[in-house]
């Protein structure tokens, strides 16, 4: 992961704000230990901390177009950047690196705000267009990468974490009482809220465009819920299985491109086993796998993972964790910046810390298949609308708002949503992709959600056999 941050003051930066981007980025150094980059002009100050994955020698950020009028800081990965780069070169653009960041600036030149529709990946993007005096902030469709912002039409600050915005001195450290109520209900603070009244999360599938005249927040993507689409009931179950398997295999394959060591988390469950098996099909050598273990037998998955690793022929490592609870809580609180009640964060933190000793990037498989029955139940709600058949869903929700619930987080306007009906997940936080600070699950939910909506009940897996273990 990387860290992005910045400050834009449309009337002109104050003298003490010229290095604000660098100060904000310094608070995110744990996200990008390899390099720190900064840019500033009369209006904008941008900062970036980099974890080098692709083109370590040339992928410095902030990155610009040919004449430097567009500056980009970016956290994430664009999986189709090679195809985009080839198309941009055919249009006359000069690209000088192999880095996925570079295509963003040039794609914006070609397509304006519509550039985001061409991106296949997980991303948090900040783009400063000095010619048009526009700041564009974009978060990926499923909210894998975090992005916060604060300000008004005179001044805007943004960052990958709350602490970066606080370092800019924008926004008061005033508790949002509604956010506290939401945390006590859901175990986290749903987007677009944060624990601070003046700072907001950019919601998944949304972009924020700031100019001297106005600030616009708009959605650019939502779950495709076409009531006129073929529901697939005449389609054999094996066809659904084959389509999902192909999507999963393709999703894993596209995430294996890296110029640094890459591995996987392996628990021995269905999810992580499916991911590692796909990695083994595409890898040129043994896949590096990692498992966390505990002294408490009911929570120890090392034996299952060891058997799967032997069967798949991975280079396997086990990490026995005896955590210092107080120190772990302190570190996690520092990283999350706001209340977040997921106990899975503790083993995930220790596993990632141990895996970092030999890999830079890991793929995780939490809830790729294991909770498909839940996701399918939620996805169908998007199509069927609200009603008694959708147990646990409030009658006040519209299908469109239900789509947002399925996709990311409970609607801020729908306070009675049941915590048991949780949305799809990423590797670090199991249930809530919009709040994950770092990593992501390889499942391509953008493409697989329509399958879940359309597939017949016979294709779904047994809820009793596939309940999550954490």
N, C-alpha and C positions, 0 to 999 in steps of 0.2 A: 504494500500500500504506500501511498504518498500522502502528503499534506498540502493543502492549498489554502491561501489566505490573502486578504487584500482590503484596501480602503480606497473609495472613490469619493472625492468631494468636488461637485460640479462647478462650484465657484472658485476652485483652486485650492490645492493643499496648503495647509499652514506650514511654516518652516519646520516645526517639530513633527510633522506627519510625513515628510519625505521618505523616512526610513521605517514607516509604520509597517509596511509589508514584511520587512525583515524581522521586526520585533514580533509580529504575529506568528511568522513562520518558526521563530525560535521556540515557541511554545509547542510546536508540532514536530520537534526533531525526532521523537520516538517513532513517528510514522515514516520518516524518510531519513535514515542514518547515513546514506551514501553521499548526499550532496544538498547544498542549499543554494537557491537561485533567487534573484530579486530583479525587479524592474520598477522604475518610477518615471513619471513625466510631471507636468504641471498639475494634473488632475488626479492621476491614479498611482497607487503604490501597491505592487503585487509581490507575493512571496510564495516560495515552493520548497518543500523538502522531499527528496527523492529516494525511493527504494528502486534501484536499477534492476530492471527485468529484461527489457528489450533495448538493444543498441546502447550499452552502458557508456561508450566513449562519446557518442554524439547526441544523445537524447536530452540535452540540458534544457531546463525550463527556468523562467517563462520562455516560450517559443513563439516566433512571429511569422508573418507572411514575408514576401520578398522585400517590401519597403518599410516594414516595421510598424505599420499603422494598426495592425491587429496583433494583440498579445494574448496568449493562452496559457493558463495554468490548469492542470488536469490531473485527476486521481482516478485510476482504474485501468481498463484495458479495452481497446477496440479490436475485436476479433477479425473483422473484415477490412482491416486497414490496407492490406496489400492490394485488394481489388479497388479500393477507393483511390489509393495512390496512383495506380495505373490509369484510372479514368481521369484523374486530375492532370497527370502529365500529358494525356491526349488532348486536354483542354488548354495546354500551354503553360501550366504552372511548373515552377522549378522547385523540386523537393530535393533536399540535400542529405537527408538522414534515412535510416530504416525504422525510425521511431513512429509509433502510432499517433503521438501527439501532433506531429506536423500536419497530418491530413486535416485536423480539425480547423485550423486557421484558414487553410485554402478552401476547404469545403464551405465554410461560412462565406468566403468571398463569392463563391459560385451560387450558393443557395439561400443566403440570408438565414433567417431563423428556422427555415425548413431543413437546415443541414442535419438536425437531430434525427430526422426520420431515416436517414441513410446509415446511421450508426448501429452496429450490432455489437453490444458489449455491456459492460458495467462501468459507470462513469459519474463523476462529479466534475463539472466544467465551469470555469469562469473565463469569459472572453471579453477583453476590453477593446472596443472599436474607437480609437482616438479620433478618426476622421468624422465619424457621426456622433461622437460623444455618447456612446451606449455601452452599458455593462450588461452582459447576458450571462445568467446563471442557470445551469441545467443539471437536473438529477436524473439518473437512469430510470427506466420504466418500472422496475420493481424495488427501487430504493436500496440497492445493495450498498452503494457508496453514500456516506452521509454528507450533507451540506446545510449549513446554517447561515442565516443572514439577519441583519438588523439595520435600521435607519429610516430615512424619509427621502423626499425628492431632492434634498440638498446634499445628503451624505449617506453612503451605503457601505457597510462592512460585511464581509463574508468569511467563512472558514470551515474547515473539515471538522472542527470540534468547537464546543462552546468557549473553551479557554482562549482560543485565538481571538474571538470577537471581544471578549472581556479585556484582552491585552490592548485592543485598539481604543478602549475607553468609550466605546459606543454602546449605549443602552445601560440602564440602571440594573443593579443587582437586586431587583425587587421580585420577591416570590410571587408567582402566579398561583392564586389559590385554586383556580379550576384545574390547573395542571397537577397540583397536589392531590386533588380528589380523583383525577383520572389515574394517577399512579396507584393510589390505594385500591382502585377498582380493577385496573388492568395489569398492574405490575410494571408498567412503563408509562411514559408520557407520550400519547399519540400525536403524530404530526397533524397540523403544522405547529402545535404548541411545543414549548420547552418549559423547564421549571422556572425560567425567568420571563417576566411579563413582556419585556421589550425585544426579545430574541426569538426568532421563528425557525423551524425546520422547513426546508423546501420539500414538498411532498413528492413521493415517487411519481414519475411520469409528468412532472411539472417543470416549467421554466419561469424565471423572473427576468423581466427586461426593465432596466432602469435608465431613464434619460433625465435631462434637466426639467422636462415638462411633466413627466408622469412616471409612475412605477406600475407595471402590469404583471400580475401573476396569472398564469394560465396553464391548463392541462394540455399536453400534446399527445398523450396516449392514455387509453383505458382498455380494460379487458374487452375483447371482441365478443359481443353477445348478440348474435344475429338470430332473431327468432325465426327467420325464413330459411335458415340453413338446414340442410338435410341432417336429421337427427341420428342417422347411421344405424337405425334399428335393423335394417336388412343386411348390414355388413357383418361378416363373420368375426367372432371374438378374436381369432388369431390375427386378423388384419389390424385390429386396434393394437394388439400386443406388438406386432411387428413395427407399426408406425412409431409407437412410443419408444421401443428399443432403438430404432434408427435415430430418433431425435436425441436420445440420451447418449448414444455412441458418438454422434456428431458433436454434441455439446462438450463432451470430454475431449475429443480430438482437437477441437479448436483452442482449448485452453492449455495445450501442451507446448505451445511455442514460447520459449524463454531462452535467454542467453545466460541463465544462472541455474543452479541445481533446483530440481523440482521433485516433489514427493506427494504423499497423501496421508491422511488420517485413516486408520483402519480399526474398527471396533469389532468386526466379525459379524455385524448385523447385515440385513439385506441391502441397506442403502450404501454403506461404504464399500461393501463387497462388490456391488454392481459397478461403482465408480472405479475401483482398483482393477477389476477385471477388464473394463474398457481401456484403462490406461495400459495394461499389459498387452492388449491387442495392438496398440499403436506405438509403444515404446521400443526403442532399439536395444535396451538392456534391462536389467532388473529394476523394477519400480521401488523407490525408497518409501517404505511404509512405517508408520509410527502409531503406537498404542499407549494409552495412559492406564495405569493400574493403581489399585488402592489395597490397603491391608484388609479393608472390609470386603469379605467375599461376595456379598450380594451385588456390590457395585464394581467388581473387578471383571473386566472383559478380556483380559490378556489371553486366557486359554482359547477362547473362540477365535480371537484375532490370530493367534499363533497357528492354529490349524488352517485357517484360510490363507495366511501368508505362505505356509508350506505348500499348499495346493497350487497357488498361483505363482510360486517361485519368486517372491519379492525379497528385497533386502530389508529385513524387518528389524525394528528396534522397539523395545519396551521401556517405558518410563514409569517407575514406581514413585508415586507422589505421596509425601507426608507433609502437607502444606502447613505453614504457619498461618493460622486463620486470620489473625489480626493484621499481619503484614499483607496477606493476599487481599483482604478487604480494603486496606488503604490504597493499594495499587489500583485495584479495579475501580474504586471510587474516583481516583485521579483520572483514569482513562475515560470513564463514562460521563463525568461532569454533571450528571443529574441522576436522580434515583432510578434504579433499574433492578428489578427483583427476579433474576433468573439464576438459579443455582448452577446451571450448566456452564455459566461463565467461569466458574472456578476451575473445573478440570480442563476446559478449553484453553484457559490462560496458561496453565502449567504445561499442557501438551504442546501448544504453540511455542512456548519458550524453549522447551527441550528440543523440538524439531528444528528450531532455528540454528542449532549447532551444526547441522549438516545440509539443510536446504533453505532456500529463500522463499519459494512459493510452494504452497500445499493445496491440494484439492480435498474437499470434505464432502461427505455424502449424507449428512443428517437430513432425514425426512424427504429424500428423493422419491423413494417408493414406500417406505415404512408407513407413512401416514397418507397414502394416496386415497384411502377410503374417506378420510376427513376432507381432503382437498376436493375430491369429487363431489362430496355432499355440499360443500360450500360453493363450488363452481356451478352446480346445477341450480342453486338458489338464484344465481345471477340471471338464469334463463327463465325460471318459473315464476319469479316475483315473490312477494311475501305472502305468508299465510300460515295456517296451522300445520301444514305438512312440513314446514321448515322449522322444526322444533328448535327453540332457543333464539329464533330471529324475531326482532320486534316488528309488529305489524306496520309501524310508521315508516319503515325503510322503503325506499323505491328500489327497483331493480338496479338502476344506475348506481345509487349509493351502495347497494349491496355489492356491486362490482368492486367498489373501492375497499369494502371490508374484506372481500376475498383476496384482493391483490395485496393489500399492505396492512392497514391498521384500522381499528374501529373509528367510525366517523365521530368527529368532535360534537356533532349534533345528535348523535344517537347514543345516549349514555346507558341504555339498558342492554346493550350487546353483551352476550354471555362470554366470560373469559375462556370457557371450555371450547368455544368455537373459534379456534385460533387460526391465523392465516399461514400460508407457506413460509418456508424458513431459509436461513442461510447457515453456514457451517459454525459460526461462533455463537449464535444466540438462539438456535433451534427453532424458535417460532416467529420472530419478529424481524424480517429483513430490513425494515426501515430504520431500525435502531441499532443494527450491527455496526460496530466501529471499524471493521476491517475487511473481513473475508466473505466469501460467497460460496454457495453450493453450485456445482456445475449444471444442475438441471435447467433446461431452457424453458422456464415457466411461460415466457412470452408465447412460445409455440405450443407447449403441452397443455396449457389451460383450455384452449378450444377443444382439444381431444377429450379432456375430462368433462367438459360441458356436454358434448355430443354423444359420448360413448354410453352404451346401455349398461344397466345395473349389473348384468352378468359378468362384465369385464372387471369390475372392482374387486379388490382384495378383501379378505375377511377382517373386520375391525378387531375381533378378539385376537387374531394371530399377529396383528401388525401395529399394536399400540406402541407409541414411543416409550422408551425406557427411562426418560429423564424429564 
